[in-house]
Every structure is written in C-alpha cells, then in structure tokens.
Amino acid sequence: MKRAVVLGALLALAVPGAAFAHASIEGTYPKYRQELRRAPAEVEINFDQRVDAVPDTLRVYDARGRIVSYGVHTHRGGHVVAADLRHLRKGAYTVRWRALSGDGHVISGVFTFGVRVPAPEPLQAYGASGPTRAEDVVRWLYFVSLALLIGGLGFRLLILPRSVPRRLERRFYWVTGIGVVGALEIGIVAFLLRAEDALRLPFGEFLYGDLSPFANGTRFGAAFIAMTLGFALVAAMLFLTWLVERRALLWAAFVLALALASGLSLSGHSAVDRGSSKWSELADWVHLSAATLWAGGVLMLVVVFLTERELGRRAFLGFSRLAPVLIALLLAAGVYLSVLRLPQLSDLWTASYGRILLVKLSLVALALAWGGAHHFLVRPRLERAGSGVARSLVGESAVAISILLVAAVLVNSSPPAPVQEPTQAVNATTR
C-alpha cells in the first residue's frame, strides 16, 4: 500500500504541471505602480496563454471611482487583453481585470499606476475595503503567537536556569512550538485577507487571483515574505534544539524572532503615515518587543507554576526584576508613538483611533496595578507560601491577552490626520 502511494506521488510529480496551470501575467502596460509622465492611450495585460474575455474583463478607475476605459479587445491570439483610455488627467488610477483561463477558471487581479503622481499601493487602490473584524481577530491571534514564541524563548533563556525538569522542558517546547506555527499559519491568513479585501473578490475567484502586486509591490508583502521565511527558520532551530539540546540554537532563534518582529513596524503606521521616521519605526519595534516579552513571560510563568511550584517561586522573583524594565520600555515607546500619531489632545476622545487607545491605556493601567500587587504584596509572602499565585497570574495573563487584542484593533485603525492651520490673509491696508 505504501509503495502504491509513493508511486502515485512520483507519477503526479512527473506529469507536466503546465498542462493544468491557469494563465499567469507576463507583463502589463503601464507596469505595476508605474508613474508615467504622459497619459497612456490604452492599458494592456499580457498573459502566458490564451484567455477569453468575460464581462467586466478590464476596467480602469480614477481616484473618484469613475470608469475611464472603453473598447476592451484582445490580440496576439488572445494572449493580450487591452482597453482604450479616455484622456487621463494628472492623478492615480486603478486597473481591475478578470479573464477566463484555459483551464476554465476565472482569474482576476488589480494594480495601480499614476500619471505625473506616485501610484498608490494596491492595498489603497480604488474600491479596496478597509480592515475588517476578521482581520482584527487574525492580527490579535498573530500577536498572541508572537508572545508565545518570543516571550517563551526570552523566559527560558533569561529567567529559568540552564537545566530544568524534563516535564517543564517539554511544555516549553509545546508553548514556543504553538507560537512559531501560529506565526507562520496566521501570517499567511492575514496576507490572504488583506489581498482579498483589495481584490474585492468572492473566495472562489480569489483562489485564482493574481497576488503578485501585493507580494512584490508593497511593504506589507515584502514583510510577509521575509517574516514567513524567517519564522520557518526559527521553527527549524527550535526543532534542532529539541533534538540536539544546544542552547546556542535557542539564542539564535530568540534573536531572529525579535528581529523578524520588526517587519510589522517597517510595514505599519510607524513606517508609512505622515511624520513617520526611523525613530518611529524603532519605537514601534521596541513597543512590540517589550509587549510580547512581558505577555509571553507571564504566560510562561503560569506554565512553570503549574508544573514545578518550587521552581515557579524562584522564576517569579526573577521575572519580577525583568518585568519593570519591559513595562518601562513599553510605556516610553507607547507614549512617544501616541504623541506622534495624535496631533491634538482632543483626538483622544474625538477620533476612533484615540478612543481605542484609551481602552488600551485603561487595560495597561490595570495590568500595572496587577503587577504592582504582585511585586509589593505577593512577593514578600512568596517565601512562606505560594498558594493563590498561579490563579492571580492567570488573571494577569488574561489582561495581557486583552491588551494584545486592543493593540490588534489599534494597528488596523488609521490615526487622525494632522489639522492644517488655515492660511491667514494679509490685509494690505494695515501695512
């Protein structure tokens, strides 16, 4: 039976895949996100095989959503689909296309170009929807995965002794393994959701959509590729550490995971919004790193307490010295980013971004109070008895996870635009 399965797999690999492949784009005019000095007379899409035109095969929209294309036609034996354009003014334009591939699947895509202006990213193309509640949940799960991975690694290397009981070591690998698998799988889901929102396609057609403009032409896509490949390497390092028990590999996985977290900072608000700089990107990365180390550390502390109570007491004392440093970094970076993204104090209660930030600040204040109670009330009594500590840590963990949830919603929200002061007219009679 096993031989038959292997033989079938080899035969499937031997069959030329091109015979079953759907059409792919070989080139477009204008090119993806190209800025043209002169308005083009038509838009062309060149496919690697013949395609058939379907309703709404090729449409070009201006920034206001008006259709500026007409006369869709094919040439070169159906390999090229083109549409004529009315005289285009200076501005950004969105191209949305659909075609019937030779394998019977409807393939679709979107790209942008600009006439004497920079072209927007496909995620900001006309008709692209904003972040959805599903994306908020997926981003939250992604943050939780990072907390399990980065916080778990940091806790194992910085807090726990070099040698721990085998039962606890096994649970550590479970926690960090779930974290790295979540970072890989949930990251893929997040990328697909953003691309689907921009393509405006039902899921059945989205499966055959052209995602190359998102993967190659956006900060989001570049970060997705780098983080996916990087976290695959982190997973390999964790597996090798489990096999050969080399602590150096854990350190390498920890450093790489922290570095990969910067992909979110390099592709988010801190990198693309007005007023962004290298300092804002650095502050965002510090904020995220400190949050994941703290939240994941609290979760690992619960695991240690539930596994080895005596070791949990010592780990509690060690983490109580690290936590204030992490919280100080989290607060300092968060305050800097809040001042940068909220031009006016009133934005805290008038803008949706500010109101979400207030909820996050309230949860952070609760977490600080909880951590303070642990430091000043629980820690002095820990030498005598540890009863109730695990339950209290579970409560603090719930607050930490809630903060990550609000942070996910906050990341997907747009900060308010700075208010420009009106130009004051000069009264010539006063001169």
C-alpha positions in Angstrom: 0.0 0.0 0.0 2.8 2.4 0.9 4.6 1.6 -2.3 1.5 2.4 -4.3 1.1 5.8 -2.6 4.7 6.7 -3.2 4.5 5.6 -6.8 1.3 7.6 -7.3 3.0 10.7 -5.8 6.0 10.3 -8.1 3.7 10.0 -11.2 1.9 13.1 -10.2 5.1 15.0 -9.9 6.2 13.7 -13.3 3.2 15.0 -15.1 3.9 18.4 -16.6 2.2 21.0 -14.4 1.8 23.5 -17.2 -0.9 21.4 -18.8 -3.2 22.1 -15.8 -2.0 25.6 -14.9 -4.2 28.6 -15.2 -3.0 31.7 -17.0 -0.4 34.0 -15.4 0.6 37.5 -16.2 3.8 38.1 -18.1 3.7 41.8 -18.2 1.4 44.9 -18.1 1.4 48.4 -19.6 1.6 50.5 -17.6 3.7 48.5 -15.2 2.7 47.8 -11.6 2.8 51.1 -9.7 4.5 52.9 -12.6 4.5 56.7 -12.6 4.0 58.0 -16.2 4.9 61.4 -17.4 2.3 61.2 -20.2 -1.1 59.7 -20.1 -1.3 56.3 -21.8 -3.7 55.7 -24.7 -4.5 52.2 -23.5 -3.9 49.6 -20.9 -2.6 46.1 -21.8 -2.2 42.9 -19.9 0.0 40.2 -21.4 -0.7 36.5 -20.4 1.4 33.4 -20.9 -1.5 31.6 -22.6 -4.7 32.4 -24.4 -7.6 33.9 -22.3 -11.2 34.6 -23.1 -12.9 37.9 -22.3 -15.7 37.8 -19.7 -18.0 40.7 -18.6 -16.0 43.5 -16.9 -12.8 42.0 -18.3 -10.8 45.2 -17.9 -11.8 48.4 -16.2 -9.7 51.4 -15.3 -10.9 53.8 -12.5 -9.8 57.2 -11.5 -9.4 58.2 -7.8 -13.1 59.1 -7.7 -14.2 55.8 -9.0 -15.2 56.9 -12.5 -14.5 54.4 -15.3 -12.1 55.9 -17.8 -11.7 52.9 -20.1 -13.7 51.5 -23.0 -13.4 49.2 -26.0 -12.0 46.1 -24.4 -10.3 43.8 -27.0 -7.8 41.0 -27.4 -5.0 40.5 -29.8 -1.9 38.2 -30.4 -4.2 35.2 -30.4 -5.9 36.1 -27.1 -2.6 36.4 -25.2 -3.1 40.2 -24.7 -6.2 41.9 -23.3 -6.3 45.7 -23.8 -8.7 48.6 -23.2 -8.7 52.1 -24.7 -8.5 55.1 -22.4 -10.0 58.5 -22.4 -7.7 61.4 -22.0 -6.3 60.9 -18.5 -5.6 63.8 -16.2 -2.9 64.0 -13.6 -3.8 61.5 -10.8 -3.7 57.9 -9.6 -5.6 55.1 -11.4 -6.7 51.6 -10.6 -6.9 48.7 -13.1 -9.2 45.8 -12.2 -9.3 42.8 -14.6 -11.0 39.4 -15.0 -10.4 36.8 -17.6 -11.3 33.2 -18.3 -8.2 31.0 -18.3 -7.7 27.9 -20.5 -8.3 25.6 -17.5 -11.8 27.1 -17.1 -11.0 29.2 -14.0 -11.8 32.9 -13.8 -8.5 34.7 -12.9 -8.6 38.2 -11.6 -6.3 40.9 -10.3 -5.7 44.6 -9.6 -2.8 47.0 -10.0 -2.3 50.8 -10.0 -0.4 53.4 -11.9 -0.1 57.2 -11.8 0.0 60.0 -14.3 2.6 62.5 -13.0 1.9 61.4 -9.5 3.2 58.3 -7.5 0.9 55.3 -7.8 -0.7 54.1 -4.5 -0.1 50.6 -3.2 -2.7 48.0 -4.3 -4.0 48.0 -0.7 -5.0 51.6 -1.2 -6.4 51.1 -4.7 -9.9 52.4 -5.6 -12.5 50.0 -4.2 -10.2 48.3 -1.7 -12.0 47.9 1.6 -10.5 48.8 4.9 -9.6 46.3 7.7 -12.4 44.1 8.8 -13.3 42.5 12.1 -11.9 39.2 10.8 -8.6 40.9 10.2 -8.6 42.3 13.8 -9.1 38.8 15.2 -6.4 37.4 12.9 -4.0 40.2 13.9 -4.7 39.5 17.6 -4.0 35.8 17.1 -0.8 36.8 15.4 0.3 38.9 18.4 -0.6 36.0 20.8 1.6 33.7 18.7 4.5 36.2 18.8 4.0 36.4 22.6 4.1 32.6 23.0 7.2 32.4 20.8 9.3 35.5 21.8 8.1 35.6 25.4 8.6 31.8 25.8 12.1 31.9 24.4 13.0 35.0 26.4 11.7 33.5 29.7 13.5 30.2 29.1 16.8 32.0 28.4 16.7 34.9 30.8 14.7 33.6 33.8 14.9 29.8 34.0 18.1 28.0 35.0 20.1 26.2 32.3 18.7 22.8 33.4 15.0 22.3 34.2 12.9 19.2 34.8 12.1 17.3 31.6 8.4 17.8 32.1 8.8 21.6 32.1 11.2 21.5 29.2 8.6 19.5 27.2 5.9 22.1 28.0 8.3 24.9 27.0 8.7 23.4 23.5 4.9 23.0 23.3 4.4 26.7 24.1 7.0 28.0 21.7 6.1 25.4 19.0 2.5 26.6 19.0 3.8 30.2 18.8 6.0 29.7 15.8 3.4 27.5 13.9 0.9 30.2 14.7 3.2 33.0 13.4 3.6 31.0 10.1 0.0 29.9 9.5 -1.8 33.0 10.9 0.6 35.3 9.0 -0.4 33.6 5.7 -4.1 34.0 6.6 -3.5 37.7 7.4 -1.8 38.2 4.0 -4.7 36.5 2.1 -7.3 38.5 3.9 -5.7 41.8 3.1 -5.2 40.8 -0.5 -8.9 39.6 -0.7 -10.1 42.9 0.6 -8.1 44.8 -2.1 -9.2 42.4 -4.9 -12.9 42.6 -3.9 -13.5 39.0 -4.9 -15.6 36.1 -3.6 -13.4 33.4 -2.1 -13.9 31.0 -5.0 -12.5 33.5 -7.5 -9.9 34.8 -5.1 -8.1 31.4 -5.1 -7.1 32.2 -8.7 -6.4 35.9 -8.2 -3.1 37.5 -9.1 -1.4 38.3 -5.8 2.0 39.4 -7.2 1.3 43.2 -6.9 0.7 42.6 -3.1 3.7 40.3 -2.6 6.2 42.3 -4.7 4.9 45.9 -4.7 4.0 46.7 -1.1 5.8 47.0 2.2 3.2 44.6 3.6 4.0 42.0 1.0 7.8 42.3 1.5 7.4 42.0 5.3 5.1 39.0 4.8 7.7 37.1 2.7 10.6 37.9 4.9 8.7 37.0 8.1 7.3 33.8 6.7 10.7 32.6 5.6 12.3 33.8 8.8 9.8 32.1 11.1 10.3 28.9 9.1 14.0 29.1 10.0 13.1 29.8 13.7 10.9 26.6 13.6 13.8 24.6 12.3 16.1 26.0 15.0 13.6 25.0 17.7 13.3 21.5 16.3 17.1 21.1 16.2 17.4 22.4 19.7 14.9 19.8 20.8 16.9 17.1 19.1 20.5 18.0 20.0 19.9 20.2 23.1 22.2 23.1 22.0 21.4 26.3 24.0 23.2 28.4 21.3 20.4 27.5 18.9 17.8 28.8 21.3 19.6 32.1 21.5 19.8 32.3 17.7 16.1 31.5 17.4 15.3 34.2 20.1 17.4 36.9 18.4 16.0 36.1 14.9 12.4 36.1 16.2 12.9 39.5 17.8 14.5 40.8 14.5 11.6 39.4 12.5 9.0 41.2 14.6 10.4 44.5 13.2 8.6 43.5 9.9 5.4 44.7 11.5 7.0 48.0 12.4 8.5 48.5 9.0 5.2 48.0 7.2 2.7 49.6 9.6 1.7 53.1 10.7 5.1 53.9 12.0 6.6 53.4 8.6 4.1 54.8 6.1 2.0 57.5 7.9 2.8 61.2 7.8 5.5 62.1 10.3 7.0 58.6 10.3 10.7 58.1 10.5 13.4 55.7 11.5 12.8 56.7 15.1 9.1 55.9 14.9 9.9 52.5 13.4 12.4 51.8 16.2 9.9 52.9 18.8 7.2 50.7 17.4 9.6 47.7 17.3 10.6 48.3 21.0 7.0 48.7 22.0 6.0 45.4 20.3 9.1 43.5 21.5 8.6 44.6 25.1 4.8 43.7 25.0 5.4 40.2 23.6 8.2 39.5 26.1 6.1 40.7 29.0 2.8 39.0 27.9 4.6 35.8 26.9 6.6 35.8 30.1 3.5 36.0 32.2 2.0 33.1 30.3 5.2 31.0 30.8 5.2 31.9 34.5 1.8 30.3 34.7 3.1 27.2 33.0 6.1 27.0 35.3 3.9 27.4 38.4 1.5 24.7 37.3 4.4 22.3 36.5 7.0 22.9 39.3 5.8 25.1 42.2 9.2 25.5 43.8 10.9 26.5 40.6 7.9 28.7 39.9 8.6 30.7 43.1 12.2 31.4 42.0 11.1 32.2 38.5 8.5 34.6 39.9 11.3 36.5 41.7 13.5 36.6 38.6 10.7 37.8 36.4 9.6 40.5 38.9 13.0 42.1 38.3 12.7 41.9 34.5 9.1 43.0 34.2 9.6 46.6 35.3 12.2 47.1 32.6 9.9 45.7 29.9 7.0 47.8 31.1 9.2 50.9 31.2 10.2 50.3 27.6 6.6 49.6 26.6 5.3 52.8 28.2 8.1 55.0 26.9 7.8 53.8 23.3 3.9 53.9 23.6 3.8 57.5 24.8 6.2 58.6 22.1 4.1 56.9 19.4 0.8 58.3 20.9 2.1 61.9 20.8 3.3 61.3 17.2 0.0 59.9 16.0 -2.4 62.1 17.8 -1.7 65.7 16.8 -4.2 67.2 19.3 -5.2 66.1 22.8 -8.9 66.2 21.8 -8.2 63.3 19.3 -8.2 61.0 22.3 -11.9 61.2 22.6 -13.0 62.6 19.1 -11.1 60.2 16.8 -11.8 56.4 16.7 -8.1 55.8 16.9 -7.9 57.8 20.1 -10.8 56.1 21.7 -9.3 52.7 21.0 -6.1 53.9 22.5 -7.9 55.0 25.7 -9.3 51.4 26.1 -5.7 50.1 25.6 -4.4 52.6 28.2 -7.1 51.5 30.7 -6.1 47.9 30.3 -2.4 48.8 30.6 -3.2 50.7 33.9 -5.0 47.6 35.2 -2.0 45.4 34.2 0.3 47.8 36.0 -1.8 47.7 39.1 -1.9 43.9 39.0 1.8 43.7 38.5 2.3 46.1 41.4 0.2 44.0 43.7 2.4 41.0 42.7 5.5 42.9 43.5 4.6 44.6 46.8 2.0 42.1 48.2 2.7 38.6 46.8 6.4 38.7 46.5 7.1 39.3 50.3 4.8 36.3 51.1 6.2 34.1 48.5 8.9 32.8 50.8 6.3 31.4 53.1 3.6 30.1 50.8 2.8 30.2 47.1 -0.9 29.5 47.3 -3.1 31.6 45.0 -0.2 32.9 42.9 -1.0 30.8 39.9 -4.6 31.9 39.9 -3.5 35.6 40.2 -1.0 35.1 37.3 -3.8 33.6 35.2 -5.8 36.8 35.8 -2.8 39.0 34.8 -2.3 36.8 31.7 -5.9 37.5 30.7 -5.3 41.2 31.0 -2.2 40.9 28.9 -4.0 39.0 26.2 -6.8 41.6 26.2 -4.2 44.3 25.7 -2.9 42.4 22.6 -6.5 42.3 21.3 -7.0 46.0 21.6 -3.5 46.5 20.1 -4.6 44.5 17.1 -7.6 46.7 16.6 -5.5 49.8 17.1 -2.9 48.6 14.5 -5.7 48.2 11.9 -7.1 51.7 12.6 -5.9 54.8 10.9 -4.6 57.6 13.1 -6.3 61.0 12.6 -4.7 63.3 10.0 -3.0 66.4 11.4 -5.1 69.5 11.2 -3.6 72.1 8.9 -3.9 75.7 10.1 -5.7 77.9 7.6 -3.6 80.4 5.8 -4.0 83.9 7.2 -4.8 86.5 4.7 -2.7 89.6 4.7 -4.6 92.9 5.0 -2.8 95.4 2.8 -4.4 98.3 4.5 -2.6 97.6 7.8 0.8 97.8 6.1 
